[in-house]
Amino acid sequence: MNYKAVIIGGSAGSFQVITRILHSLPPTFPLPVLLSLHRLKHIRSGFVEALSIKASIPIVEPFDKEQIKPGRAYLAPANYHMFIELGNKIALSTEESVNHSRPSIDLSFITAAQVYREKLVGIILSGANRDGAYGLKKIKDLGGTVIVQDPSECQVKTMTEASLKMTNVDHILSTQEIIKFLQNIKTTAP
Amino acid sequence: MIRYEIGIVETRNVIKSILDTYGYDFRDYALTSFKRRLEQVIMNNGFKDADGLISRLSGNKDYFDLFLQEITPETTEMFRDPSLWRTIRDEILPDLMKGGPSKPKLWVSAFDSGEELYSLAIILKEAGLLPEVQLYTSAISDKVIDKIKSGRIDAKELEVNEANYLRFIGKRNFSDYYKNENGQTILDTSLIHGVNFIKLNTVYDSAPGGIKLILFRNQMIYYNQILQDKVMYQLSNSVVPGGYLAIGVKETLENTNTSNKFTVFNDLDKIYKKKTT
């Protein structure tokens, strides 16, 4: 499969995993990486900087309607939902919280699935609620590839276990294996 | 979370039906969020599908007004982005009060569900300026105007509002501004006593003029580029030279055709100042 984007959802216990993944991607990583992570909603700055310290690709908190480009990571801004809009753009929303979360992983995943369909990789990491489980199922239903972090490795298993319950996933992987998968990913880019 | 979903064709059918019947133009709303709102409306009202919504909308003006309320995302938080409200209080209000004898006009121009208006009224009251300004607010639906006038807010948001007010560092206690009646939280409606309510359609073609401060936060996110340009053009004509325009912290004027009419006043809180020439 030739992929067009990777989307990752995580909550409690996912920060270190994300940091390791972003550190291990080649600087020439050929796809955009969309990050929908639960975070403190009133703290606007610091998160992207913390993730950037060791990352090998640039990480941005996108503005509304920002064009999505390969080789960059897009972190859902504090207190906004992050949708993927037709035309390969980010669209933000201040609508009510979903699963007590804004950003909601479900909403990011569902909208990404509708835009990228089978050319999307969805990954659910450690987390303390069920947000993301339904979104991961939507990615799978529309033909995308779905991966769940091995719950035995997760600091908090709720999110990964909820995802496994709802979807027959393609892979259950350790952080190291997720990294390997992404390093070997095939794309439509030349 | 199992959701009802509609397709893009059905979404466009609803939009066309509303335009034909009522003249409200949603064609340039951002597709993803508008589609999602429609799905929400269909689910909440128990309609069978998009056609069910269309047939309910046709020839039912009362329901259309309710639909306008449902389709417009709620603001959901008072004092969202506390630093913005501090900047308005500490830097902008003193500047606004400098001009001549006429009361400065302040306009909450996004389709607010009341939170932005009450927040602004509270900081004006704490500065002793509430009687010294003219407040305008716009709404798309009569039901929203009634709701704002009634002061009723969602009790589950109370904690967030209170936490935001604490971060804003107001002069009083947030609890001074509301009371509880039978489990319902009601804001002090005397705060918005003199407010002028303006009913507007989706393209803002009857916007008021001579405004010194416009709050238009987190509404452009629901537009595509075409509508962003159209509405920003209207708003840029509403605000006086030297006046202020605040948009959402993750919105930008950079990609609109009116960006050259403004300079950045505060980048963190996305406040712009209209150029004088």
Chai-1 contact restraints between the chains, C-beta under 6 A:
chainA,res_idxA,chainB,res_idxB,connection_type,confidence,min_distance_angstrom,max_distance_angstrom,comment,restraint_id
A,F63,B,K250,contact,1.0,0.0,6.0,A-B,restraint_1
A,F63,B,T252,contact,1.0,0.0,6.0,A-B,restraint_2
A,D64,B,I221,contact,1.0,0.0,6.0,A-B,restraint_3
A,D64,B,K250,contact,1.0,0.0,6.0,A-B,restraint_4
A,D64,B,E251,contact,1.0,0.0,6.0,A-B,restraint_5
A,P77,B,K250,contact,1.0,0.0,6.0,A-B,restraint_6
A,Y80,B,K250,contact,1.0,0.0,6.0,A-B,restraint_7
A,F83,B,T32,contact,1.0,0.0,6.0,A-B,restraint_8
A,E85,B,T32,contact,1.0,0.0,6.0,A-B,restraint_9
A,L86,B,L31,contact,1.0,0.0,6.0,A-B,restraint_10
A,A91,B,A30,contact,1.0,0.0,6.0,A-B,restraint_11
A,A91,B,T32,contact,1.0,0.0,6.0,A-B,restraint_12
A,L92,B,I221,contact,1.0,0.0,6.0,A-B,restraint_13
A,L92,B,K250,contact,1.0,0.0,6.0,A-B,restraint_14
A,S93,B,S33,contact,1.0,0.0,6.0,A-B,restraint_15
A,T94,B,N218,contact,1.0,0.0,6.0,A-B,restraint_16
A,E95,B,P73,contact,1.0,0.0,6.0,A-B,restraint_17
A,E96,B,T76,contact,1.0,0.0,6.0,A-B,restraint_18
A,D106,B,M1,contact,1.0,0.0,6.0,A-B,restraint_19
A,T111,B,T32,contact,1.0,0.0,6.0,A-B,restraint_20
A,Y134,B,M1,contact,1.0,0.0,6.0,A-B,restraint_21
